[in-house]
Amino acid sequence: MHTASIFLDYLKTYMKSRMQYRSDFWVEVFSDLLFLAMNLIFIVVIFEHTQLLDGWTREQIIFVYGFFMVPWGIFSAGFNLWGFTERYIVKGEMDRVLTRPVHNLAQLMLENLEPPALLNAVIGVAIMAYAWPSLGVTFDWYDPFMFLLLTAGAVMVYGGLYIALTAIAFYSDSPTGILPLMYNIQSYGRYPITIYNKILQFILTWALPFAFVGFYPAAFFLEAESLYAYAWLTPVVGAVFLAIGMFVWNTGVKRYRGAGS
């Protein structure tokens, strides 16, 4: 509850500071919308040349993309540490963070809140709602609860992977460049992984499980019965990778010896 109250204070501070530069804020929102529109246009263009993509229809793939955007938007809003190495390790701001009583990772997340990213989640829900009538699937009473559960699992997958990758900075002071690479790899999760070769399917399922942030949980609502087991594994995989990420992070913090003189 204490951390939640701090979160609200940080959120108020963020909104006050961003509203001082309203034009910059709305340009950022517009650029995000443009990025989403380009991805949707890409899907539409593909289906101008084919009716099915490995057995998946255009509306099904649009639905998968919509689900993919929901956990991504939530994660991006709460964990925006792309510049962690430069700001907190190289410039030494991690020393300041470690002198405060709130858990260090919670502080970092609060200091780098990016609420406009939640727009991705809102648009993702809208995309799913648009595609749903054309899918020919039923809407059951438990679907909203499953949506929340699977979304939470997908966010944990994101969190675990990126927390672990960010923690690499504790072991090496130089930027690794791996986060931009991972950002590109995660985009594979917004399409059915059955369109990829077996090796890539294995990697996206068990090594870098980005298939669990879009395709597998979306498959539950698409009533793809052969993939139900993977859909149910989403929160399990999320919990496992989040635990791994926290272990790597906490181990890295213990190795941290402060900024040099």
N, C-alpha and C positions, 0 to 999 in steps of 0.2 A: 504494500500500500504506500509505503514511503517513496519507493522508486516511481510508482504511478503518479504520485503528487508532483514529484520532480519533473516527470515527463510533461505534465500539463504546464508547468512553469516554463520549461524549455520551448514548448509549442507556442505559448503566448509570446515569448520573446522572439521566436523565429518569425511569426506572422507580423509582429510590429516592425521588425527590421526590414522584412521583404516588402511590406506595404509602403516603405519610404521610397522604394524604387519600383513603382507599379508597372511601368513599361517593361522593365527587365523581367519581372515576374511573369507577365502575360506573354512575352516573347518566348520564354522557356516553355510555358504551357502549349503555345502554338507549335513549337518545334517538336514537342512530344507527340502531339496529334498528327503532325505531318509524317513523322516516322511510322506511326501505327498505320496511317492510311497507305503508305508505300508498301508495307508488308501485305496488307489486304489486297492491294492492286496486283502484287506479284502472284498471289494465289489465284486471283481471277484470271490473270493472263495465262497461267499454266492451263487452266481448265477451258480456255478458248481453243486449245489444241487437243484435248482429250476429255472423255467423259468420266473416266475413273483413273485413279492413281494407286496402283496395286490393290484395287478393289475398294478404295475409299472414294466417296463422292466429294464434290466441292463443299457442300454444306457440312459434312462431317469434319473435313479438315479445317474449315472456318471455325467450327465449334471447338476443336482441339486448340486452335490458336487463341480463341477467346479465353479458354480455361488457363492456358499458359500465361496469359497476361495478368491474371488475378494474383497468384502468389508472387509473380515477379514485381508487380506494383507494390504489394505490401512489403516485400523484402527490400526493395529499393528505397522506400520511404524510411525504413527503420535502420538500415545498415548501409550507410553511404561512406565507406572507408577507402575509396579508391586512392586517396592521397595519404594513406596512413604512414607509409615509410618516410616520405619526405617531411611531413609535418610533425609526427610524433617521435620518430626515431632519429632522423638526421638533425632536426631542429631542437630536439630534446623536450618536446612538450609532454612526453610520456612521464617525465619526472613529476610534473605538476599533477597529472591524473592520479598517480600512485600515492600522493600525499592526502587524498580525500577518502572519506569513509565509504562512499558508495562503490560497488564493484567496478573495477576499471573498465571492463567491456561495456557495462551499462552506461557509464559516463561517456564513453566514446560514441556509442550509438545515439545518446541524447544530444551530444554536441554537434552531431552531423545529421540531424533529422532533415529529411527532404519530403515534406508533406505533398508537394505537387505530384510526386511519383504515384500517389494513390489514385490519380486520374487514370493511370494504366489499368488498375483493378476495376474501376467503375466502367471503363470502356470495355474491358474484357467481359464483364457481366452482360453489358448491352449486346456485345457480339454474340454471346451464347444465346441470349433471348431472341435475337434475330434469326439465328440458325435453327433453333429448336423446332418450330412448327414444320420445317421441311425434313426433319429427321425420321419421322414416323415412329417415335418412341413414346412411351407413356411417362407421365409425370406422377410419381408415387409420393405418398405422404412423407416418406423418410428421405427423399432426395435432398431437401435443404440441409438436413443434419449430416448427410453424407458429404455434401458439398463443403460444409465447414470443416469436417474431419479431414477430408482429402486435401483441402487447401492448406490446413495447418501442417499436414505432413509434407506437402510440397515446399512450404516456407522453411520448414526445418531442414529439408535437403539443401536448399539454397544456403541457409545459415551455416550449417555444418561445413559445407565445402568452402565457402568464402571466408569463414572464420579461420579455418585451418590454413588456407592459402595466405591470408593476411598475416597470420602469425609467423610465416616464414621470415618476416622482417626482423624478428627477434634473433634469428640464427644467422642472418646476413644483413649487414647495414646497407648494402646496395640494392636498388630496386631490381626485382627479378624479371619483370615483364610478363609474368605468368598470368596475372589477372586479366589483361586484355585478351590473351589467348583463350582463357576460360570463358570470357564473355562471348567470344565467337562460337565456342563449342556448345554453349548452352542453347543456342538458337536451334540446334538439331532437335531439341525436346518439343518444339512447337509443331512438329510434323510426325505422322505415324512412323515409328522406327522400323516397321516392316519394309519400308522402301529402301532401307540401307542394307549393306552386306552383313553377314553373320558376325564378323569381328567387331564392327561398329555397333551392332545391336548389343553385343556383350558388354562393350565398354560403357555405353549409355545406360545400361541396366544395372551393372554391378560395380564398375570402377568409378565412373563419373556419372552417377545415376540421374542425369537430366531427363531421362524418359519418365521419371516419376514426378516431374514438375509440370508436365503437360499431357503427354499422350496416355500413359497408363491410367491416371485418375479420370481423364475425360472418357476413356473407353468404358468406364463403368456406366456413365450416363448414356453412352451410345449403345448400350446393351450388347457389347461384344463379349459374349459369354466365355470365349476362350481366353480372355484377358482379365477376367474377374479376379483371379488369384493375385495377379500383379497389382491391380487396383487396390485390393485390400492390404497389400504389403506397403503401400505408400506411407502411412504413418509410422510403420515399423522401421522402414529404411530411413525415414526422416529422423526418427529418434536415435538410431544407431549413428548416423553421420553427424548429427548435432553433438552427440556425446564425444565422438572422435574429435570434432572441431574444438570443443571446449577443453578436451585433454591437451591437444596440441597448443592451444592458446595459453592455458594455465602453466604448462611446462615452459613455454617461451617466456612468459612473464617472470618466472623464477630465474631464468637465465639472464634477464635484462639487468645490466649493471649501471644504467644511467648514461646521460650524455657526456661525451668527452669534453675536456676543457679547450 
